[in-house]
Amino acid sequence: MSNDTQTTWLTQEAHDRLTAELEQLSGPARKEIADRIEAAREEGDLKENGGYHAAKDEQGKIEARIRQLTELLKHATVGEADFDGTVEPGTVVTAVIAGDESTFLVGNREIVAEGSDLTVYSPVSPVGAAILGLREGEETTYTAPNGKEISVTVTKVERYQP
């Protein structure tokens, strides 16, 4: 993990949802997967035991998600950041990017309400970093991973509301 920890603004709803997920994974889900691994072990030869290997893979995914949620919640701030009309994490931005209009959230995809189809750009992504601090009507360019210069004009900035 990087030492560059960044505060993530979470709505109370997002914080509660992620905390509940962490509690589920750390408690009942962890016990259930341990029981499945033990049951598969009792079947004998582990080399050719598909159930054992599937359970171990799932255990790895659960443990990785627990680490991710723990780190995210440790550095999260619950509430809403002061909003002054500039692009910052937790804002929904409408922008014209290379001639095409797009609406997206700048921030962490964990704050997006389940079922939302809102695209999320990290504040450290090329487009996210380029537009941080801009206001409606301002424009900039950024260098895409392929080396092309892409123009961006911010047309609307609003606070994210789940």
C-alpha positions as CSV (number, residue, x, y, z in Angstrom):
1,M,0.0,0.0,0.0
2,S,1.0,3.5,-0.6
3,N,2.0,5.8,2.2
4,D,0.0,8.6,0.4
5,T,-3.2,8.2,2.4
6,Q,-6.0,10.4,1.2
7,T,-9.1,11.4,3.1
8,T,-12.2,10.0,1.5
9,W,-15.4,11.9,2.1
10,L,-18.3,9.5,2.7
11,T,-21.9,10.2,3.2
12,Q,-23.4,8.8,6.4
13,E,-25.3,6.2,4.2
14,A,-22.1,5.1,2.4
15,H,-20.2,4.9,5.7
16,D,-23.0,2.8,7.3
17,R,-23.2,0.5,4.3
18,L,-19.4,0.0,4.2
19,T,-19.2,-0.6,8.0
20,A,-22.0,-3.2,7.8
21,E,-20.1,-4.9,4.9
22,L,-16.9,-5.0,6.9
23,E,-18.7,-6.4,10.0
24,Q,-20.3,-9.1,7.8
25,L,-17.0,-10.0,6.2
26,S,-15.0,-10.0,9.4
27,G,-17.6,-12.1,11.3
28,P,-20.1,-14.4,9.7
29,A,-18.5,-14.5,6.2
30,R,-15.0,-15.3,7.7
31,K,-16.4,-18.1,9.8
32,E,-18.4,-19.6,7.0
33,I,-15.4,-19.7,4.6
34,A,-13.2,-21.2,7.4
35,D,-15.9,-23.9,7.9
36,R,-16.0,-24.6,4.1
37,I,-12.2,-24.9,4.0
38,E,-12.2,-27.3,7.0
39,A,-15.0,-29.4,5.4
40,A,-13.1,-29.6,2.1
41,R,-9.9,-30.6,4.0
42,E,-11.7,-33.5,5.6
43,E,-12.5,-34.9,2.1
44,G,-8.9,-35.9,1.7
45,D,-6.3,-35.2,-1.1
46,L,-6.1,-31.4,-1.4
47,K,-4.2,-31.4,-4.7
48,E,-7.3,-32.4,-6.7
49,N,-10.0,-31.0,-4.3
50,G,-11.8,-28.3,-6.3
51,G,-14.0,-27.3,-3.4
52,Y,-10.9,-26.6,-1.2
53,H,-9.2,-24.5,-3.8
54,A,-12.4,-22.5,-4.6
55,A,-12.9,-21.9,-0.9
56,K,-9.2,-20.8,-0.4
57,D,-9.6,-18.4,-3.4
58,E,-12.8,-16.9,-1.9
59,Q,-11.0,-16.6,1.5
60,G,-8.3,-14.6,-0.2
61,K,-10.9,-12.3,-1.8
62,I,-12.7,-11.8,1.5
63,E,-9.4,-11.0,3.3
64,A,-8.4,-8.5,0.6
65,R,-11.8,-6.8,0.8
66,I,-11.5,-6.6,4.6
67,R,-8.1,-4.9,4.3
68,Q,-9.5,-2.5,1.6
69,L,-12.5,-1.5,3.7
70,T,-10.5,-1.2,6.9
71,E,-8.0,1.2,5.2
72,L,-10.8,3.2,3.6
73,L,-12.8,3.6,6.7
74,K,-9.7,4.4,8.8
75,H,-9.1,7.5,6.6
76,A,-12.7,8.4,5.9
77,T,-14.4,11.6,7.0
78,V,-18.2,11.3,7.4
79,G,-20.3,14.2,6.4
80,E,-20.0,16.6,3.6
81,A,-17.0,18.7,2.6
82,D,-17.6,22.5,2.4
83,F,-18.7,23.1,-1.2
84,D,-17.6,26.2,-2.9
85,G,-18.4,25.3,-6.5
86,T,-15.0,23.9,-7.4
87,V,-14.3,20.4,-8.6
88,E,-13.2,18.3,-5.6
89,P,-13.7,14.7,-4.4
90,G,-17.3,14.1,-3.8
91,T,-18.6,16.3,-6.6
92,V,-20.5,15.3,-9.7
93,V,-19.1,17.0,-12.7
94,T,-20.5,17.5,-16.2
95,A,-17.7,18.2,-18.6
96,V,-17.0,18.2,-22.3
97,I,-14.1,15.9,-22.8
98,A,-12.5,15.8,-26.2
99,G,-15.8,17.1,-27.7
100,D,-18.1,14.6,-25.8
101,E,-20.2,15.6,-22.8
102,S,-19.9,13.3,-19.8
103,T,-21.2,13.4,-16.3
104,F,-19.2,11.6,-13.6
105,L,-18.3,11.6,-9.9
106,V,-14.9,12.6,-8.8
107,G,-14.0,10.5,-5.8
108,N,-14.0,6.9,-4.7
109,R,-16.5,4.4,-6.2
110,E,-17.3,3.2,-2.7
111,I,-19.5,6.2,-2.1
112,V,-21.7,5.6,-5.1
113,A,-25.1,4.3,-4.0
114,E,-25.8,0.7,-5.1
115,G,-27.5,0.5,-8.4
116,S,-26.2,3.8,-9.6
117,D,-24.7,3.9,-13.1
118,L,-22.7,7.0,-12.4
119,T,-19.1,6.8,-13.7
120,V,-16.4,7.5,-11.1
121,Y,-13.0,9.0,-11.7
122,S,-10.4,9.0,-9.0
123,P,-9.0,12.4,-8.1
124,V,-5.6,11.0,-9.0
125,S,-6.6,9.7,-12.4
126,P,-5.4,11.9,-15.4
127,V,-8.8,13.6,-15.9
128,G,-9.6,13.8,-12.2
129,A,-6.3,15.4,-11.4
130,A,-6.6,17.8,-14.3
131,I,-9.9,19.2,-13.3
132,L,-9.5,19.4,-9.5
133,G,-10.0,23.0,-8.4
134,L,-11.8,24.1,-11.6
135,R,-15.1,25.8,-11.6
136,E,-18.0,25.9,-14.1
137,G,-16.9,27.3,-17.5
138,E,-13.1,26.7,-16.9
139,E,-11.1,24.5,-19.2
140,T,-7.8,22.7,-19.2
141,T,-6.0,19.9,-20.9
142,Y,-4.5,16.7,-19.7
143,T,-2.2,14.0,-21.2
144,A,-3.9,10.7,-21.7
145,P,-2.0,7.5,-21.0
146,N,-1.6,7.1,-24.8
147,G,0.3,10.5,-24.9
148,K,-2.5,12.5,-26.5
149,E,-3.5,15.9,-25.1
150,I,-7.2,15.9,-24.2
151,S,-9.2,19.1,-23.7
152,V,-11.7,19.3,-20.9
153,T,-14.3,22.1,-20.3
154,V,-16.2,21.9,-17.0
155,T,-19.9,22.8,-17.6
156,K,-21.4,22.0,-14.2
157,V,-20.3,21.1,-10.7
158,E,-22.5,19.9,-7.9
159,R,-22.2,18.1,-4.7
160,Y,-22.9,14.3,-4.9
161,Q,-26.3,13.3,-3.5
162,P,-26.8,9.6,-3.2
